[in-house]
Structure formats: C-alpha cells, structure tokens
Amino acid sequence: WCRRTDELVDGPNSSYITPKALDRWEKRLEDLFEGRPYDMYDAALSDTASKFPIDIQPFRDMIEGMRLDLWKSRYRTFDELYLYCYYVAGTVGLMTVPVMGIAPDSKASAESVYNAALALGIANQLTNILRDVGEDSRRGRIYLPLDELAQAG
C-alpha cells in the first residue's frame, strides 16, 4: 500500500494525479479498513488490519504527504522538511509496529518502540533525499532546506 501510494505522485502517471485522485485514494483506504477492499492488494492490507491493531491515522498522514508533493517542491527549514519526512516515511514506522509487535519480555515501553520506529522511518527518508538529490533536482524538487543551502553558500 505504501509503495502504491508513493507511486501516485512519484510514478510514471504522476502528472495526472490531482488532489481529487488522492481524495479517492483516501476513500479507498477507509473502505479497506472497513473490510471493503477494492482489489487484491487492498484485500491484503484489509486482512492485516483485521488481524492487528493498526491505526488508520498514519495511512491518512502518508496521503497528506503525497498531497504536499503535488504542490510543494521546496522546504524553507529543516522543521518543514522533518514534517514532510514524517508524512511520507515516519508513518511507515508507525504502521509496522502493530504487525511486528513488541516482545512480551521487552523492557522497552510501547511509546519508546513507536518513537524508535518513527525515528527510523524519518532517518530512512532523509537518507533517500540525500541519495536522490540529483534526480529530484532534475524533476524540479529540492528537498534540502533552503536556509541550510543558503548557509552553505
């Protein structure tokens, strides 16, 4: 689901994606969480959501990140970039914890596990941004914060 969501704005048909298309995608998400999947991929997530205590909010937040990608191609500050990274990748960490679980004998609190999963997702996205800086630039997207670019000269 996450890959398909990302492909909406980064894939070969991304120039045809509109905010209304993302609204329809979010409606599909709600349907699959209510046990009404659209296709076999949705059915897989619907089945998983029925078996684990997965919260729909991180999925909605990821769609919000895709909405940002439709109109925002520059980030003024690291705080703005961090929020974007939360939307598009930190959410993935939050989605996975209920499925992977926390060992019963773990001394870590659930909050600390979720925080670590969130941090890992954001770190992965920051790494992807650095890895793809050239490709993103050619596509008209500069994710590096403008204030930090100005400081670096």
ChimeraX attribute file (.defattr): number of C-alpha atoms within 10 A of each C-alpha:
attribute: neighborCount
match mode: 1-to-1
recipient: residues
	/A:1	12
	/A:2	14
	/A:3	9
	/A:4	11
	/A:5	19
	/A:6	17
	/A:7	14
	/A:8	21
	/A:9	21
	/A:10	17
	/A:11	13
	/A:12	9
	/A:13	10
	/A:14	13
	/A:15	11
	/A:16	9
	/A:17	15
	/A:18	15
	/A:19	14
	/A:20	10
	/A:21	13
	/A:22	19
	/A:23	14
	/A:24	12
	/A:25	16
	/A:26	18
	/A:27	13
	/A:28	17
	/A:29	23
	/A:30	17
	/A:31	15
	/A:32	22
	/A:33	21
	/A:34	12
	/A:35	16
	/A:36	14
	/A:37	19
	/A:38	13
	/A:39	10
	/A:40	9
	/A:41	13
	/A:42	19
	/A:43	16
	/A:44	14
	/A:45	17
	/A:46	21
	/A:47	15
	/A:48	14
	/A:49	19
	/A:50	14
	/A:51	11
	/A:52	13
	/A:53	13
	/A:54	18
	/A:55	13
	/A:56	13
	/A:57	12
	/A:58	20
	/A:59	23
	/A:60	18
	/A:61	19
	/A:62	24
	/A:63	23
	/A:64	18
	/A:65	23
	/A:66	23
	/A:67	20
	/A:68	16
	/A:69	17
	/A:70	17
	/A:71	10
	/A:72	14
	/A:73	14
	/A:74	16
	/A:75	18
	/A:76	14
	/A:77	15
	/A:78	15
	/A:79	11
	/A:80	13
	/A:81	18
	/A:82	17
	/A:83	14
	/A:84	24
	/A:85	24
	/A:86	23
	/A:87	24
	/A:88	25
	/A:89	26
	/A:90	28
	/A:91	24
	/A:92	21
	/A:93	21
	/A:94	25
	/A:95	22
	/A:96	14
	/A:97	19
	/A:98	16
	/A:99	14
	/A:100	9
	/A:101	12
	/A:102	15
	/A:103	8
	/A:104	7
	/A:105	6
	/A:106	9
	/A:107	8
	/A:108	11
	/A:109	10
	/A:110	13
	/A:111	9
	/A:112	10
	/A:113	17
	/A:114	19
	/A:115	15
	/A:116	16
	/A:117	20
	/A:118	23
	/A:119	19
	/A:120	17
	/A:121	22
	/A:122	25
	/A:123	17
	/A:124	14
	/A:125	19
	/A:126	18
	/A:127	12
	/A:128	11
	/A:129	17
	/A:130	12
	/A:131	11
	/A:132	13
	/A:133	16
	/A:134	13
	/A:135	12
	/A:136	15
	/A:137	12
	/A:138	9
	/A:139	11
	/A:140	11
	/A:141	16
	/A:142	19
	/A:143	24
	/A:144	18
	/A:145	17
	/A:146	15
	/A:147	12
	/A:148	12
	/A:149	11
	/A:150	8
	/A:151	7
	/A:152	7
	/A:153	5
